[in-house]
């Protein structure tokens, strides 16, 4: 009889342990989820970093587009005489022979007079 009671007690303890295991695992998971909201690698930090990465991707795309436009402009400056002339006129003030250049200069304000309202 003693032997039977011991084995039944051991079986009963084993069943109780198996019944408690899901609760222990669930509790551990709950602690991990709560802990994930704090610290250096938390969930809010992850979402912030993800949003930042998306913004950087958009910036990279915009810079790649601007880079492609600049490369096309460089190519035109190397080979297109019309574009070369356009830049020379705009930036360097070059003029063709026989052209007359007119330069408009604002009249300087006289001392003691207020500037006209715009």
Secondary structure, DSSP 8 states (H G I E B T S, - for coil): -HHHHHHHHHHHHHHHHHHHHHHHHHHHHHHHHHHTTSSTT-HHHHHHHHHHHHHHHHHHHHHHHHHHHHHHHHHHHHH-HHHHHHHHHHHH----TT------------TT------
